[in-house]
Amino acid sequence: MLTLRADADTVARTRLSPSPASESVAWLRLTAASGRHPVFGDPGPLARASLAHPDVALLADLLPHNGDTYTPDLLTPQPGTDAHRRDLIDEQIAQIEAAAQEDLETQVFTYTETHWSRPLRAATRRIAESGRMQRRLANGLARFWRDTLADGWPELRSIIDRDIAHRATAIATHGIGRTLGALHPDVDWAGDAVTLARSRDGEIDVTGRDLVLAPGVLNWSDVVIQVDVPGQFVLYYPAQRIGAGRDRGSGGIVRVVGNTRATLLSDLDTARSTAELATRLGYAPATVSYHLGALHRARLVTKVRDGRYVLYQRTAQATRLLEEAHD
């Protein structure tokens, strides 16, 4: 049993928030491990293509492999207090870039050595020691987010918001203690502590810290605590009703590439230019160009030059994805 000793300040400052950084890291971990989500399935070609970027690969190298459980907390900063702002992910990326070198070295060197069954790669260690790791990790998360989750975030956010509304009602009706005890069978409230069922015993003092309860969708169905960053205390728990009401036999292409890119692929049965797609679909040319670039890196579209224009057309793989979505 792991006991997280709290006080009145911790209880008074308990809040609920989404964590787009945590969702991104969970999706990246699945991608790097060639895993599948129990509801959302394969992370898809865009996620795999994003791994080719060196900063995304560096981020993936700091995630647990082969049964290891420890993820450096600095990769998933505690969400800020204004959870409804559209730039919450930007705030978390900025926190990664601003992480103290001492905290980074403690988590990346000491804690991975304690909790991982594999050694830290020498190249990764050199980057950490150079003082450049924070900036590269921030860039890696930003890149992976843009390439894989930004377009589909409204769907994930709606699941998280429904869970937050449910928990907020429970707190108002039954109080914070009973609500904490109902988050997951492994979590309970002992009157002065959050307890978490674990194979080893331990006690951590989290008095005076904010407690952020963060519903998880892509890291479902894990329960994770985050206490290694000074002053932070985050409890990730599985959001309710993941997959409820979803038609698992349709819309598969949207789950793989997101709404905007699915729309582009649907209109690329014939070769079209960026300007033509922007006019036909009502998107800004820069938006179309960005998403076409991601689709091309994932080998879902081809591009050829025709005079002054570059023409894009979906590949056979993209056509199969569209056909599967309608089966």
RODO-2510 file (C-alpha; in nm, 4 decimals, decimal comma):
residues 327
     n   res          X          Y          Z
     1     m     0,0000     0,0000     0,0000
     2     l     0,1333     0,3431    -0,0964
     3     t     0,0154     0,6191     0,1366
     4     l     0,0154     0,9810     0,0218
     5     r    -0,0134     1,1827     0,3408
     6     a    -0,2280     1,4935     0,2819
     7     d    -0,3606     1,7830     0,4890
     8     a    -0,6457     2,0339     0,4808
     9     d    -0,4612     2,2533     0,2279
    10     t    -0,4277     1,9609    -0,0114
    11     v    -0,7978     1,8794     0,0170
    12     a    -0,8993     2,2440    -0,0179
    13     r    -0,6902     2,2854    -0,3327
    14     t    -0,8074     1,9667    -0,5059
    15     r    -0,9220     2,0270    -0,8615
    16     l    -0,9985     1,8355    -1,1816
    17     s    -0,8237     1,8969    -1,5102
    18     p    -0,7421     1,7385    -1,8447
    19     s    -0,3760     1,6775    -1,9241
    20     p    -0,3045     1,6818    -2,2989
    21     a     0,0641     1,6167    -2,2256
    22     s    -0,0242     1,2955    -2,0436
    23     e    -0,2512     1,1847    -2,3290
    24     s     0,0293     1,2555    -2,5782
    25     v     0,2869     1,0610    -2,3788
    26     a     0,0487     0,7650    -2,3442
    27     w    -0,0157     0,7633    -2,7211
    28     l     0,3574     0,7917    -2,7921
    29     r     0,4334     0,5016    -2,5592
    30     l     0,1793     0,2855    -2,7441
    31     t     0,3291     0,3927    -3,0766
    32     a     0,6873     0,3168    -2,9751
    33     a     0,5848    -0,0244    -2,8383
    34     s     0,3727    -0,1108    -3,1464
    35     g     0,0802    -0,1449    -2,9075
    36     r    -0,2924    -0,0941    -2,9451
    37     h    -0,5411     0,0969    -2,7315
    38     p    -0,8330    -0,1203    -2,6144
    39     v    -1,0827     0,1292    -2,7604
    40     f    -0,8969     0,3510    -3,0081
    41     g    -0,6835     0,0725    -3,1537
    42     d    -0,3685     0,1286    -3,3579
    43     p    -0,2014     0,4697    -3,3106
    44     g    -0,1717     0,4793    -3,6887
    45     p     0,0768     0,5743    -3,9594
    46     l     0,0992     0,9420    -3,8651
    47     a     0,2105     0,8539    -3,5136
    48     r     0,4681     0,6077    -3,6448
    49     a     0,5974     0,8591    -3,8987
    50     s     0,6361     1,1197    -3,6235
    51     l     0,8774     0,8855    -3,4419
    52     a     1,1299     0,9524    -3,7189
    53     h     1,1835     1,3048    -3,5821
    54     p     1,4880     1,2980    -3,3500
    55     d     1,3196     1,4988    -3,0737
    56     v     1,0135     1,2706    -3,0755
    57     a     1,2475     0,9705    -3,0652
    58     l     1,4325     1,1243    -2,7690
    59     l     1,1032     1,1686    -2,5846
    60     a     1,0095     0,8072    -2,6596
    61     d     1,3454     0,6886    -2,5249
    62     l     1,2523     0,8266    -2,1807
    63     l     0,9330     0,6208    -2,1641
    64     p     0,9181     0,2839    -1,9871
    65     h     0,9691    -0,0326    -2,1937
    66     n     0,9049    -0,4024    -2,1408
    67     g     0,7065    -0,3867    -1,8189
    68     d     0,8904    -0,0935    -1,6588
    69     t     0,6493     0,1517    -1,4997
    70     y     0,8381     0,4736    -1,4244
    71     t     0,7886     0,7770    -1,6505
    72     p     0,9786     1,0956    -1,5576
    73     d     0,7191     1,3368    -1,4182
    74     l     0,8713     1,6322    -1,5998
    75     l     0,7312     1,4903    -1,9259
    76     t     0,3733     1,5395    -1,8032
    77     p     0,3690     1,8682    -1,6073
    78     q     0,0845     1,9347    -1,3691
    79     p    -0,1916     2,1112    -1,5663
    80     g    -0,2416     2,4788    -1,4885
    81     t    -0,5454     2,6217    -1,3153
    82     d    -0,7175     2,7526    -1,6284
    83     a    -0,8071     2,4144    -1,7727
    84     h    -1,0478     2,5524    -2,0329
    85     r    -0,7924     2,7601    -2,2172
    86     r    -0,7112     2,6276    -2,5616
    87     d    -0,3387     2,6606    -2,4989
    88     l    -0,3193     2,4172    -2,2054
    89     i    -0,0842     2,1958    -2,4059
    90     d     0,1338     2,5000    -2,4774
    91     e     0,1575     2,5714    -2,1031
    92     q     0,2684     2,2154    -2,0378
    93     i     0,5248     2,2266    -2,3195
    94     a     0,6631     2,5505    -2,1730
    95     q     0,6925     2,3830    -1,8315
    96     i     0,8980     2,1016    -1,9832
    97     e     1,1337     2,3505    -2,1449
    98     a     1,1675     2,5396    -1,8135
    99     a     1,2385     2,2294    -1,6007
   100     a     1,5309     2,2742    -1,3635
   101     q     1,8443     2,0854    -1,4646
   102     e     1,8745     1,9371    -1,1152
   103     d     1,5194     1,7957    -1,1313
   104     l     1,5799     1,6586    -1,4798
   105     e     1,8995     1,4802    -1,3784
   106     t     1,7365     1,3338    -1,0672
   107     q     1,4488     1,1887    -1,2672
   108     v     1,6383     1,0895    -1,5808
   109     f     1,9473     0,9479    -1,4098
   110     t     1,8579     0,8405    -1,0556
   111     y     1,4947     0,7351    -1,0846
   112     t     1,5288     0,5492    -1,4141
   113     e     1,8259     0,3595    -1,2721
   114     t     1,6104     0,2612    -0,9745
   115     h     1,2931     0,1680    -1,1610
   116     w     1,3996     0,0521    -1,5074
   117     s     1,5372    -0,2888    -1,6015
   118     r     1,7422    -0,1333    -1,8835
   119     p     2,0215     0,1246    -1,8669
   120     l     1,9777     0,4739    -2,0030
   121     r     2,1297     0,4974    -2,3488
   122     a     2,4666     0,6752    -2,3580
   123     a     2,3466     0,9206    -2,6253
   124     t     2,0427     1,0122    -2,4156
   125     r     2,2628     1,0613    -2,1092
   126     r     2,4913     1,2979    -2,3025
   127     i     2,1953     1,5087    -2,4157
   128     a     2,0680     1,5293    -2,0573
   129     e     2,4090     1,6338    -1,9274
   130     s     2,4451     1,8999    -2,1976
   131     g     2,1505     2,1058    -2,0686
   132     r     1,9745     2,0813    -2,4069
   133     m     1,7361     1,8027    -2,3187
   134     q     1,4546     2,0234    -2,1859
   135     r     1,4259     2,2169    -2,5123
   136     r     1,4396     1,9028    -2,7235
   137     l     1,1798     1,7204    -2,5135
   138     a     0,9483     2,0207    -2,5355
   139     n     0,9926     2,0293    -2,9120
   140     g     0,9365     1,6543    -2,9364
   141     l     0,6089     1,6733    -2,7462
   142     a     0,4935     1,9720    -2,9528
   143     r     0,5773     1,7872    -3,2750
   144     f     0,4045     1,4633    -3,1732
   145     w     0,0983     1,6561    -3,0538
   146     r     0,0655     1,8446    -3,3828
   147     d     0,1219     1,5366    -3,5947
   148     t    -0,1076     1,2947    -3,4141
   149     l    -0,3488     1,4345    -3,1536
   150     a    -0,4221     1,8035    -3,2104
   151     d    -0,6840     1,7372    -3,4747
   152     g    -0,8591     1,4664    -3,2723
   153     w    -0,8338     1,6441    -2,9357
   154     p    -1,1983     1,7661    -2,9329
   155     e    -1,3205     1,4039    -2,9247
   156     l    -1,0844     1,3109    -2,6424
   157     r    -1,1613     1,6347    -2,4582
   158     s    -1,5346     1,5628    -2,4715
   159     i    -1,4787     1,2286    -2,2944
   160     i    -1,2624     1,3982    -2,0320
   161     d    -1,5095     1,6846    -1,9824
   162     r    -1,7962     1,4406    -1,9263
   163     d    -1,5942     1,2635    -1,6590
   164     i    -1,4958     1,5920    -1,4921
   165     a    -1,8611     1,7009    -1,4834
   166     h    -1,9566     1,3680    -1,3256
   167     r    -1,6836     1,3921    -1,0582
   168     a    -1,7660     1,7555    -0,9828
   169     t    -2,1266     1,6584    -0,9194
   170     a    -2,0106     1,3723    -0,6964
   171     i    -1,7912     1,6090    -0,4925
   172     a    -2,0817     1,8514    -0,4497
   173     t    -2,3151     1,5682    -0,3487
   174     h    -2,0954     1,3313    -0,1480
   175     g    -1,7761     1,5222    -0,0650
   176     i    -1,4165     1,4890    -0,1804
   177     g    -1,3296     1,1856     0,0346
   178     r    -1,6031     0,9625    -0,1034
   179     t    -1,5321     1,0824    -0,4554
   180     l    -1,1628     0,9963    -0,4234
   181     g    -1,2580     0,6483    -0,3060
   182     a    -1,4788     0,6010    -0,6121
   183     l    -1,2172     0,6914    -0,8739
   184     h    -1,0798     0,3373    -0,9034
   185     p    -1,0746     0,0173    -0,6941
   186     d    -0,7037     0,0763    -0,6215
   187     v    -0,7617     0,4292    -0,4843
   188     d    -0,9087     0,5171    -0,1442
   189     w    -0,9263     0,8056     0,1026
   190     a    -0,8134     0,7335     0,4595
   191     g    -0,9177     1,0633     0,6205
   192     d    -0,5708     1,2153     0,6094
   193     a    -0,4188     1,0393     0,3085
   194     v    -0,4814     0,9084    -0,0399
   195     t    -0,3971     0,5384    -0,0470
   196     l    -0,3031     0,3456    -0,3568
   197     a    -0,2882    -0,0321    -0,3782
   198     r     0,0664    -0,1260    -0,4795
   199     s     0,2901    -0,4298    -0,4381
   200     r     0,5282    -0,2338    -0,2154
   201     d     0,4590    -0,0272     0,0951
   202     g     0,5615     0,3360     0,1258
   203     e     0,4562     0,6778     0,2483
   204     i     0,5000     1,0154     0,0758
   205     d     0,4267     1,3529     0,2325
   206     v     0,2220     1,5657    -0,0097
   207     t     0,0926     1,8165     0,2438
   208     g     0,0580     2,1706     0,1165
   209     r     0,0444     2,0672    -0,2511
   210     d    -0,2382     2,1082    -0,4994
   211     l    -0,4003     1,7754    -0,5812
   212     v    -0,4953     1,7575    -0,9481
   213     l    -0,7265     1,4741    -1,0497
   214     a    -0,6724     1,4080    -1,4215
   215     p    -0,9032     1,1680    -1,6076
   216     g    -0,7079     0,9515    -1,8508
   217     v    -0,8311     0,8356    -2,1904
   218     l    -0,5296     0,7179    -2,3904
   219     n    -0,3530     0,5854    -2,0786
   220     w    -0,6709     0,3987    -1,9818
   221     s    -0,6997     0,1879    -1,7683
   222     d    -0,3932     0,2777    -1,5596
   223     v    -0,3835     0,4642    -1,2275
   224     v    -0,0706     0,6785    -1,2026
   225     i     0,0542     0,9221    -0,9369
   226     q     0,2951     1,2061    -1,0010
   227     v     0,4823     1,3544    -0,7058
   228     d     0,8472     1,3857    -0,8141
   229     v     0,8327     1,7491    -0,9262
   230     p     0,8481     1,9762    -0,6173
   231     g     0,5055     2,1136    -0,5265
   232     q     0,3154     1,8946    -0,7726
   233     f     0,0691     1,6142    -0,6980
   234     v    -0,1284     1,4635    -0,9869
   235     l    -0,3442     1,1529    -0,9753
   236     y    -0,4323     1,0089    -1,3168
   237     y    -0,7302     0,7737    -1,3169
   238     p    -0,9364     0,6089    -1,5949
   239     a    -1,2128     0,8308    -1,7298
   240     q    -1,5594     0,6816    -1,7293
   241     r    -1,7470     0,5589    -2,0358
   242     i    -1,4557     0,5508    -2,2773
   243     g    -1,5982     0,4164    -2,6005
   244     a    -1,9602     0,4546    -2,4850
   245     g    -2,1767     0,5448    -2,7791
   246     r    -1,8925     0,4981    -3,0257
   247     d    -1,9588     0,3176    -3,3502
   248     r    -1,6482     0,1051    -3,3653
   249     g    -1,7270    -0,0044    -3,7188
   250     s    -1,7294     0,3460    -3,8638
   251     g    -1,5151     0,6513    -3,8603
   252     g    -1,1963     0,4454    -3,8266
   253     i    -1,0068     0,6785    -4,0548
   254     v    -1,0913     0,9708    -3,8251
   255     r    -0,9472     0,7866    -3,5256
   256     v    -0,6276     0,7208    -3,7192
   257     v    -0,5639     1,0592    -3,8789
   258     g    -0,8151     1,3078    -3,7301
   259     n    -1,1102     1,4904    -3,8836
   260     t    -0,9245     1,7424    -4,0991
   261     r    -0,6914     1,4872    -4,2528
   262     a    -0,9745     1,2381    -4,3063
   263     t    -1,1636     1,5098    -4,4943
   264     l    -0,8599     1,5836    -4,7100
   265     l    -0,8069     1,2170    -4,7901
   266     s    -1,1728     1,1763    -4,8857
   267     d    -1,1307     1,4534    -5,1425
   268     l    -0,8063     1,3211    -5,2857
   269     d    -0,9474     1,0449    -5,5055
   270     t    -0,8076     1,2635    -5,7819
   271     a    -0,4913     1,4755    -5,7755
   272     r    -0,5466     1,8265    -5,6375
   273     s    -0,3337     2,1247    -5,5415
   274     t    -0,3183     2,2880    -5,2000
   275     a    -0,5066     2,5937    -5,3286
   276     e    -0,7771     2,3775    -5,4857
   277     l    -0,8283     2,1794    -5,1651
   278     a    -0,8436     2,4980    -4,9583
   279     t    -1,1144     2,6400    -5,1865
   280     r    -1,3164     2,3189    -5,2014
   281     l    -1,3073     2,2441    -4,8292
   282     g    -1,2998     2,5933    -4,6775
   283     y    -0,9664     2,5568    -4,4962
   284     a    -0,6839     2,8094    -4,4897
   285     p    -0,4106     2,7186    -4,7414
   286     a    -0,1527     2,7053    -4,4612
   287     t    -0,3708     2,4554    -4,2723
   288     v    -0,4072     2,2368    -4,5805
   289     s    -0,0332     2,2538    -4,6475
   290     y     0,0531     2,1524    -4,2911
   291     h    -0,1802     1,8508    -4,2887
   292     l    -0,0748     1,7410    -4,6373
   293     g     0,2852     1,7435    -4,5167
   294     a     0,1970     1,5123    -4,2287
   295     l    -0,0024     1,2821    -4,4575
   296     h     0,2869     1,2685    -4,7033
   297     r     0,5357     1,1767    -4,4284
   298     a     0,2988     0,8959    -4,3285
   299     r     0,2832     0,7813    -4,6936
   300     l    -0,0904     0,8361    -4,7118
   301     v    -0,0613     1,0820    -5,0013
   302     t     0,1731     1,1153    -5,2966
   303     k     0,2825     1,4440    -5,4483
   304     v     0,4003     1,5289    -5,7978
   305     r     0,4881     1,8605    -5,9583
   306     d     0,2762     1,9711    -6,2562
   307     g     0,4146     2,2990    -6,3858
   308     r     0,3703     2,5630    -6,1157
   309     y     0,1627     2,3350    -5,8938
   310     v     0,2264     2,0430    -5,6615
   311     l    -0,0564     1,7907    -5,6842
   312     y    -0,1491     1,5524    -5,4047
   313     q    -0,3397     1,2250    -5,4271
   314     r    -0,4156     0,9591    -5,1697
   315     t    -0,2250     0,6307    -5,1773
   316     a    -0,3650     0,2786    -5,1911
   317     q    -0,3086     0,2501    -4,8144
   318     a    -0,5213     0,5599    -4,7507
   319     t    -0,7917     0,4247    -4,9806
   320     r    -0,8000     0,1008    -4,7805
   321     l    -0,8372     0,2992    -4,4573
   322     l    -1,1307     0,4893    -4,6048
   323     e    -1,2929     0,1686    -4,7234
   324     e    -1,2498     0,0030    -4,3835
   325     a    -1,4131     0,3050    -4,2205
   326     h    -1,7286     0,2469    -4,4234
   327     d    -1,7489    -0,1333    -4,3842
***
